[in-house]
Amino acid sequence: MTRLHASLLLLCLAVPSTAQSKMADVSCDDSARMAQTLKQVLGAERQGMGLRDPETMLEVWVKRTSGDWMIVQNYANGTSCIVAMGDHWQGEVPDPA
């Protein structure tokens, strides 16, 4: 298990779920707190985002150093959930400005 997966597992156990989901392994939190955790604790950067529907936006977060990635679903009510994760991200990661 990579360090990122272990960190996310601890995050899932420490943060109570605030959104209902059919998936048992979804980790949810306040959107601002989720973004802060992804940036500061995990060292991930948002690489893209797009609307799923008028109430939902999806974001792809990538940890540049390892290629680990997460898909975060943001809801209009201010809640965000990590709905998928993996490793070996192959997309282009732009250089910092």
Residue, then its C-alpha position, 0 to 999 in steps of 0.5 A: m500500500t502506498r503512502l498516499h493510500a495509507s494517508l487516505l485510509l486514515l483520512c477516511l477513518a478520521v473524517p465523518s461522512t456528511a453525504q449519502s453514497k451507495m459506495a462504502d469506501v467514499s470519503c466526504d468532507d467540507s469542500a474547502r477542508m477537502a481541498q486543503t487536505l489534498k494540497q497540504v497533507l497529501g501534496a496533490e494538485r488539481q489537474g482538471m475539473g468539469l461539470r457532471d450536472p448543474e449540482t455536481m462538479l468532478e475534479v482530478w487531483v494528482k500527486r506529482t511525485s508519485g503519480d497517485w490520483m483521486i477523483v473528487q466529486n463536489y456538490a452544490n451543498g459544499t460537500s466533496c467526496i473522494v469517489a475514486m483513486g489510483d496510481h500511475w497517472q499518465g496525463e500531462v502534468p503542467d509545470p507550475a507557473 
